[in-house]
Amino acid sequence: MTNRRRKTKIKFVFEPGTYQKDFYIRHTHSNMQKLARMFPVQLLSLTVHIFRNKNSFLKTLPTKKVPTWFIAHVPKNSTSCIYIFDNKDSITSKKTLSQVLLHEMTHLYINILNPKLSDWLKEGISVYVAAQIFKPSISTTDWKKIAQKNIPFRGVSWKFAAKYNGYNIAGLLVMFFVRLYGWKKFIAAINSHKLTRFSVTSIPLYFGDNPHDVMADFKKYFVK
C-alpha cells in the first residue's frame, strides 16, 4: 500500500481593490509543486492574505515598528498563513512579487519541518529558495558586525544582523552548505537538530567536519 498525499486546502483573502489576483493564484500553485519536491513534508492548508492598505497589513503584526521595506510575513511558527502588503510602491515588478510569495511559502514548509530552527537559518533557506541572493559577496564591515570569532550569527540577534545585510549573508551561507553537502543532506541535517539553539557550526558538525575549517573556506570565497 502506498501513502497518498492529501490535497492542500488553499484559500485566498484579497482586500478590495487588489489586482493581479490570477497571478497570486497561479504562482501559489506552482510554488507548492516546487516546494513539495524540495521538502519531505506536506502543507495541509494555506491561507494567503493580500492587503492593499498598509494599516490593515500592520494590524497583522505584533508590532507596528517595522522597516519601510517590510511587506510580507508569516506569523511565528505558522504552517498555514501568509500576509502580503501589495501596492505599486512596495512591489515594483512581477518577478519581485513572485520571489516574495515563494519566500513566505518556504517559511511554512520550514516551520513544518523544524519550527525550532534559528531565524538566520529560516531566512537563509527562504532567501536561497526564492533566489533573493542579490549580492555575491560580503563586505568585511558587515562580516565583523555579525561574525563573532568568525562564526556568523553567534550571539547576534536577527534584528541586529538584518541591519548588516543579514538576509543576503544567511542566503549565501545556505547556498554554500548546499553546494558542499547537497540539498537532501542539508535538509536532513537541519531536520535532525531539534534544539532551540541551532548554530552555524551545527551543520558541519553533523557531517563530521571541523566548523572552523568550513567557515574559513566560506570566508575565503565570500568575504571581500
C-alpha atoms as a printed R data frame, in Angstrom:
    type eleno elety resid chain resno       x      y       z
1   ATOM     1    CA   MET     A     1   0.000  0.000   0.000
2   ATOM     2    CA   THR     A     2   1.352  3.462  -0.895
3   ATOM     3    CA   ASN     A     3   0.884  6.638   1.128
4   ATOM     4    CA   ARG     A     4  -1.199  9.159  -0.755
5   ATOM     5    CA   ARG     A     5  -0.688 12.851  -0.130
6   ATOM     6    CA   ARG     A     6  -3.737 14.752   0.984
7   ATOM     7    CA   LYS     A     7  -4.784 17.661  -1.172
8   ATOM     8    CA   THR     A     8  -3.816 21.008   0.341
9   ATOM     9    CA   LYS     A     9  -6.732 23.300   1.164
10  ATOM    10    CA   ILE     A    10  -5.962 26.719  -0.289
11  ATOM    11    CA   LYS     A    11  -7.793 29.963   0.455
12  ATOM    12    CA   PHE     A    12  -7.109 33.475  -0.831
13  ATOM    13    CA   VAL     A    13  -8.277 36.563   1.061
14  ATOM    14    CA   PHE     A    14  -7.949 39.610  -1.183
15  ATOM    15    CA   GLU     A    15  -8.541 43.081   0.191
16  ATOM    16    CA   PRO     A    16 -10.894 45.117  -2.055
17  ATOM    17    CA   GLY     A    17  -9.016 46.761  -4.895
18  ATOM    18    CA   THR     A    18  -6.404 44.036  -5.195
19  ATOM    19    CA   TYR     A    19  -5.268 43.385  -8.725
20  ATOM    20    CA   GLN     A    20  -3.106 40.534 -10.071
21  ATOM    21    CA   LYS     A    21  -5.364 38.007  -8.338
22  ATOM    22    CA   ASP     A    22  -4.779 35.447 -11.077
23  ATOM    23    CA   PHE     A    23  -1.032 35.939 -10.680
24  ATOM    24    CA   TYR     A    24  -1.194 35.077  -6.979
25  ATOM    25    CA   ILE     A    25  -3.363 32.041  -7.552
26  ATOM    26    CA   ARG     A    26  -1.240 30.685 -10.397
27  ATOM    27    CA   HIS     A    27   2.094 31.195  -8.656
28  ATOM    28    CA   THR     A    28   0.874 29.826  -5.342
29  ATOM    29    CA   HIS     A    29   0.002 26.535  -7.018
30  ATOM    30    CA   SER     A    30   3.276 26.355  -8.978
31  ATOM    31    CA   ASN     A    31   5.284 27.209  -5.850
32  ATOM    32    CA   MET     A    32   3.587 24.412  -3.942
33  ATOM    33    CA   GLN     A    33   4.654 21.918  -6.596
34  ATOM    34    CA   LYS     A    34   8.254 23.141  -6.385
35  ATOM    35    CA   LEU     A    35   8.387 23.134  -2.569
36  ATOM    36    CA   ALA     A    36   6.762 19.707  -2.340
37  ATOM    37    CA   ARG     A    37   9.694 18.351  -4.358
38  ATOM    38    CA   MET     A    38  12.249 20.102  -2.133
39  ATOM    39    CA   PHE     A    39  10.882 19.370   1.354
40  ATOM    40    CA   PRO     A    40   9.896 15.957   2.810
41  ATOM    41    CA   VAL     A    41   6.783 17.444   4.422
42  ATOM    42    CA   GLN     A    42   3.271 18.326   3.295
43  ATOM    43    CA   LEU     A    43   1.368 21.566   3.607
44  ATOM    44    CA   LEU     A    44  -2.158 20.654   4.703
45  ATOM    45    CA   SER     A    45  -3.736 24.092   4.436
46  ATOM    46    CA   LEU     A    46  -2.764 27.532   3.195
47  ATOM    47    CA   THR     A    47  -4.409 30.926   3.520
48  ATOM    48    CA   VAL     A    48  -2.872 33.809   1.562
49  ATOM    49    CA   HIS     A    49  -3.927 37.273   2.748
50  ATOM    50    CA   ILE     A    50  -3.253 40.124   0.302
51  ATOM    51    CA   PHE     A    51  -3.551 43.711   1.528
52  ATOM    52    CA   ARG     A    52  -3.753 46.987  -0.379
53  ATOM    53    CA   ASN     A    53  -3.970 49.123   2.757
54  ATOM    54    CA   LYS     A    54  -0.787 49.498   4.806
55  ATOM    55    CA   ASN     A    55  -2.602 49.954   8.109
56  ATOM    56    CA   SER     A    56  -4.619 46.783   7.584
57  ATOM    57    CA   PHE     A    57  -1.396 44.889   6.923
58  ATOM    58    CA   LEU     A    58   0.305 46.333  10.010
59  ATOM    59    CA   LYS     A    59  -2.557 45.099  12.201
60  ATOM    60    CA   THR     A    60  -1.444 41.516  11.440
61  ATOM    61    CA   LEU     A    61   1.917 42.179  13.114
62  ATOM    62    CA   PRO     A    62   2.723 42.016  16.841
63  ATOM    63    CA   THR     A    63   4.357 45.455  16.492
64  ATOM    64    CA   LYS     A    64   3.976 48.354  14.079
65  ATOM    65    CA   LYS     A    65   7.658 49.268  14.380
66  ATOM    66    CA   VAL     A    66   8.894 47.608  11.207
67  ATOM    67    CA   PRO     A    67  11.264 48.799   8.447
68  ATOM    68    CA   THR     A    68   9.685 50.568   5.471
69  ATOM    69    CA   TRP     A    69  10.744 47.689   3.199
70  ATOM    70    CA   PHE     A    70   8.838 45.119   5.284
71  ATOM    71    CA   ILE     A    71   5.986 43.941   3.039
72  ATOM    72    CA   ALA     A    72   5.302 40.305   3.935
73  ATOM    73    CA   HIS     A    73   5.439 37.900   6.836
74  ATOM    74    CA   VAL     A    74   4.449 34.539   8.245
75  ATOM    75    CA   PRO     A    75   3.349 34.513  11.918
76  ATOM    76    CA   LYS     A    76   5.901 32.860  14.187
77  ATOM    77    CA   ASN     A    77   5.941 29.082  13.606
78  ATOM    78    CA   SER     A    78   2.800 29.257  11.429
79  ATOM    79    CA   THR     A    79   2.315 26.407   8.988
80  ATOM    80    CA   SER     A    80  -0.641 27.823   7.087
81  ATOM    81    CA   CYS     A    81  -0.857 31.654   6.872
82  ATOM    82    CA   ILE     A    82   0.876 34.299   4.760
83  ATOM    83    CA   TYR     A    83   0.331 38.078   4.861
84  ATOM    84    CA   ILE     A    84   1.476 40.317   1.986
85  ATOM    85    CA   PHE     A    85   1.163 44.076   1.519
86  ATOM    86    CA   ASP     A    86   0.939 44.624  -2.232
87  ATOM    87    CA   ASN     A    87   0.861 48.005  -3.884
88  ATOM    88    CA   LYS     A    88   2.758 49.668  -6.717
89  ATOM    89    CA   ASP     A    89   5.231 51.287  -4.318
90  ATOM    90    CA   SER     A    90   6.053 48.185  -2.265
91  ATOM    91    CA   ILE     A    91   6.310 45.616  -5.072
92  ATOM    92    CA   THR     A    92   7.591 47.063  -8.312
93  ATOM    93    CA   SER     A    93   7.657 44.017 -10.607
94  ATOM    94    CA   LYS     A    94   6.062 40.620 -11.083
95  ATOM    95    CA   LYS     A    95   9.460 38.989 -10.571
96  ATOM    96    CA   THR     A    96   9.774 40.635  -7.154
97  ATOM    97    CA   LEU     A    97   6.208 39.638  -6.311
98  ATOM    98    CA   SER     A    98   6.903 36.042  -7.298
99  ATOM    99    CA   GLN     A    99  10.035 35.966  -5.123
100 ATOM   100    CA   VAL     A   100   8.208 37.426  -2.121
101 ATOM   101    CA   LEU     A   101   5.440 34.842  -2.402
102 ATOM   102    CA   LEU     A   102   7.898 31.938  -2.745
103 ATOM   103    CA   HIS     A   103   9.990 33.241   0.162
104 ATOM   104    CA   GLU     A   104   6.989 33.325   2.508
105 ATOM   105    CA   MET     A   105   5.687 29.950   1.357
106 ATOM   106    CA   THR     A   106   9.107 28.449   2.047
107 ATOM   107    CA   HIS     A   107   8.788 29.613   5.662
108 ATOM   108    CA   LEU     A   108   5.672 27.465   6.045
109 ATOM   109    CA   TYR     A   109   7.480 24.332   4.873
110 ATOM   110    CA   ILE     A   110  10.431 25.105   7.156
111 ATOM   111    CA   ASN     A   111   8.090 25.509  10.129
112 ATOM   112    CA   ILE     A   112   6.563 22.113   9.427
113 ATOM   113    CA   LEU     A   113   9.997 20.527   9.024
114 ATOM   114    CA   ASN     A   114  11.588 22.014  12.155
115 ATOM   115    CA   PRO     A   115   9.987 25.048  13.838
116 ATOM   116    CA   LYS     A   116  12.869 25.375  16.328
117 ATOM   117    CA   LEU     A   117  15.425 26.488  13.772
118 ATOM   118    CA   SER     A   118  17.181 29.808  14.336
119 ATOM   119    CA   ASP     A   119  15.918 32.893  12.497
120 ATOM   120    CA   TRP     A   120  19.081 33.224  10.414
121 ATOM   121    CA   LEU     A   121  18.601 29.697   9.064
122 ATOM   122    CA   LYS     A   122  14.882 30.095   8.362
123 ATOM   123    CA   GLU     A   123  15.561 33.329   6.500
124 ATOM   124    CA   GLY     A   124  18.637 31.955   4.756
125 ATOM   125    CA   ILE     A   125  16.758 28.965   3.369
126 ATOM   126    CA   SER     A   126  13.864 31.170   2.236
127 ATOM   127    CA   VAL     A   127  16.240 33.629   0.554
128 ATOM   128    CA   TYR     A   128  18.085 30.787  -1.169
129 ATOM   129    CA   VAL     A   129  14.943 29.042  -2.422
130 ATOM   130    CA   ALA     A   130  13.399 32.315  -3.662
131 ATOM   131    CA   ALA     A   131  16.635 33.328  -5.465
132 ATOM   132    CA   GLN     A   132  16.964 36.540  -3.428
133 ATOM   133    CA   ILE     A   133  20.739 36.499  -3.028
134 ATOM   134    CA   PHE     A   134  21.370 39.885  -4.607
135 ATOM   135    CA   LYS     A   135  24.988 40.374  -3.541
136 ATOM   136    CA   PRO     A   136  27.595 37.699  -4.407
137 ATOM   137    CA   SER     A   137  29.992 38.758  -1.645
138 ATOM   138    CA   ILE     A   138  30.094 40.097   1.917
139 ATOM   139    CA   SER     A   139  31.857 43.274   2.959
140 ATOM   140    CA   THR     A   140  34.426 42.996   5.729
141 ATOM   141    CA   THR     A   141  32.428 45.604   7.678
142 ATOM   142    CA   ASP     A   142  29.260 43.503   7.637
143 ATOM   143    CA   TRP     A   143  31.212 40.339   8.428
144 ATOM   144    CA   LYS     A   144  32.829 41.888  11.521
145 ATOM   145    CA   LYS     A   145  29.408 43.029  12.741
146 ATOM   146    CA   ILE     A   146  27.712 39.623  12.577
147 ATOM   147    CA   ALA     A   147  30.574 37.122  12.873
148 ATOM   148    CA   GLN     A   148  31.964 36.823  16.386
149 ATOM   149    CA   LYS     A   149  35.222 34.845  16.203
150 ATOM   150    CA   ASN     A   150  34.446 34.256  12.500
151 ATOM   151    CA   ILE     A   151  31.223 32.350  13.293
152 ATOM   152    CA   PRO     A   152  28.299 34.317  11.768
153 ATOM   153    CA   PHE     A   153  25.114 34.902  13.783
154 ATOM   154    CA   ARG     A   154  26.588 33.509  17.023
155 ATOM   155    CA   GLY     A   155  25.435 35.692  19.904
156 ATOM   156    CA   VAL     A   156  23.916 38.185  17.466
157 ATOM   157    CA   SER     A   157  20.194 38.877  17.313
158 ATOM   158    CA   TRP     A   158  18.488 38.588  13.957
159 ATOM   159    CA   LYS     A   159  17.158 42.146  14.308
160 ATOM   160    CA   PHE     A   160  20.753 43.388  14.571
161 ATOM   161    CA   ALA     A   161  22.071 41.130  11.804
162 ATOM   162    CA   ALA     A   162  19.340 42.258   9.402
163 ATOM   163    CA   LYS     A   163  20.779 45.783   9.528
164 ATOM   164    CA   TYR     A   164  24.051 44.486   8.105
165 ATOM   165    CA   ASN     A   165  22.796 42.503   5.101
166 ATOM   166    CA   GLY     A   166  21.861 39.551   7.296
167 ATOM   167    CA   TYR     A   167  19.327 38.213   4.798
168 ATOM   168    CA   ASN     A   168  21.878 38.109   1.991
169 ATOM   169    CA   ILE     A   169  24.612 36.641   4.201
170 ATOM   170    CA   ALA     A   170  22.259 33.938   5.502
171 ATOM   171    CA   GLY     A   171  21.308 33.111   1.918
172 ATOM   172    CA   LEU     A   172  24.972 32.819   0.936
173 ATOM   173    CA   LEU     A   173  25.613 30.506   3.886
174 ATOM   174    CA   VAL     A   174  22.766 28.203   2.862
175 ATOM   175    CA   MET     A   175  23.966 28.241  -0.748
176 ATOM   176    CA   PHE     A   176  27.474 27.349   0.463
177 ATOM   177    CA   PHE     A   177  26.233 24.435   2.583
178 ATOM   178    CA   VAL     A   178  24.011 23.136  -0.226
179 ATOM   179    CA   ARG     A   179  26.925 23.197  -2.667
180 ATOM   180    CA   LEU     A   180  29.130 21.471  -0.091
181 ATOM   181    CA   TYR     A   181  26.753 18.731   1.072
182 ATOM   182    CA   GLY     A   182  23.853 18.654  -1.390
183 ATOM   183    CA   TRP     A   183  20.263 19.776  -0.793
184 ATOM   184    CA   LYS     A   184  18.882 16.487   0.548
185 ATOM   185    CA   LYS     A   185  21.716 16.012   3.029
186 ATOM   186    CA   PHE     A   186  21.471 19.635   4.105
187 ATOM   187    CA   ILE     A   187  17.740 19.240   4.798
188 ATOM   188    CA   ALA     A   188  18.424 16.008   6.702
189 ATOM   189    CA   ALA     A   189  20.966 17.872   8.858
190 ATOM   190    CA   ILE     A   190  18.624 20.686   9.871
191 ATOM   191    CA   ASN     A   191  15.742 18.255  10.382
192 ATOM   192    CA   SER     A   192  17.805 16.144  12.771
193 ATOM   193    CA   HIS     A   193  18.536 19.038  15.096
194 ATOM   194    CA   LYS     A   194  15.601 19.682  17.439
195 ATOM   195    CA   LEU     A   195  17.318 22.060  19.852
196 ATOM   196    CA   THR     A   196  16.263 25.699  20.085
197 ATOM   197    CA   ARG     A   197  19.810 26.939  19.530
198 ATOM   198    CA   PHE     A   198  20.992 25.985  16.060
199 ATOM   199    CA   SER     A   199  24.403 27.454  15.337
200 ATOM   200    CA   VAL     A   200  26.169 27.693  12.008
201 ATOM   201    CA   THR     A   201  28.626 25.181  13.445
202 ATOM   202    CA   SER     A   202  25.859 22.593  13.898
203 ATOM   203    CA   ILE     A   203  25.777 21.800  10.172
204 ATOM   204    CA   PRO     A   204  29.491 20.960   9.650
205 ATOM   205    CA   LEU     A   205  29.475 19.007  12.922
206 ATOM   206    CA   TYR     A   206  26.571 16.891  11.658
207 ATOM   207    CA   PHE     A   207  28.784 15.777   8.767
208 ATOM   208    CA   GLY     A   208  31.875 15.288  10.938
209 ATOM   209    CA   ASP     A   209  33.686 18.357   9.603
210 ATOM   210    CA   ASN     A   210  35.632 20.949  11.555
211 ATOM   211    CA   PRO     A   211  33.376 24.052  11.756
212 ATOM   212    CA   HIS     A   212  36.283 26.498  11.848
213 ATOM   213    CA   ASP     A   213  37.817 24.975   8.711
214 ATOM   214    CA   VAL     A   214  34.468 25.128   6.905
215 ATOM   215    CA   MET     A   215  33.903 28.754   7.950
216 ATOM   216    CA   ALA     A   216  37.446 29.628   6.875
217 ATOM   217    CA   ASP     A   217  36.604 28.334   3.395
218 ATOM   218    CA   PHE     A   218  33.339 30.286   3.371
219 ATOM   219    CA   LYS     A   219  35.131 33.480   4.389
220 ATOM   220    CA   LYS     A   220  37.822 32.969   1.739
221 ATOM   221    CA   TYR     A   221  35.205 32.703  -1.024
222 ATOM   222    CA   PHE     A   222  32.654 35.305   0.041
223 ATOM   223    CA   VAL     A   223  34.144 37.963   2.342
224 ATOM   224    CA   LYS     A   224  35.781 40.689   0.273
